[in-house]
Structures are given as C-alpha cells and as structure tokens.
Amino acid sequence: MICDYFREHKIGSLNCLDNEEIIDETLVELSNRVNKALEYIKNLDEKNIGIITHHDFLLQFTAKISNNGHMFRNCEKYIFNF
C-alpha cells in the first residue's frame, strides 16, 4: 500500500524524481504529518509493515515514538514495536 503521509516533502534542498511534485513543508507541518502517520499505522490490521521514506520524516517519526530521533543511513533497517 502507498500512503502520502510517508512521502518526501521539501524542507531544505531536495533532489526529486523526474516529474515528481515538490511540496514545501515547515517543521510544524512535518510534525503534524508524522502524528497522522502514527495514527494511521496504529489503526492498521497488519502485524508487520514496511515503511520506505526519507530522512527528515524518519528523524521526526523516531523522535515521536522514542523521544530520540534516529539518524538513518541509506537503506537501513530499523524495527519498531507498537
């Protein structure tokens, strides 16, 4: 499944895919989007899900669930339990 909550938005410089829409976003807007994404995940019936997204989102996401934002490397695996 694809969910727009996890897509990349522009906070600083951004290398978009060809023809990808660029969406400007403030840190407050990003934080609000992370909250919506967390609620979305909590309401899923699936027990195991994969999230493929970008650094800024994941940094805010991990800060919300663990009070410590995780600095991800490219293609890093990280296991969350809800």
URNOR-V719500 format. One record per run of one state. SS is the DSSP state (a for helix, b for strand, c for the rest). FROM is the first residue (numbers start at 0). TO is the last residue. If there is no record, write none. Layout:
SS&FROM&TO  SS&FROM&TO
This chain:
c&0&2  a&3&5  c&6&8  b&9&9  c&10&22  b&23&23  c&24&25  a&26&41  c&42&53  a&54&65  c&66&81
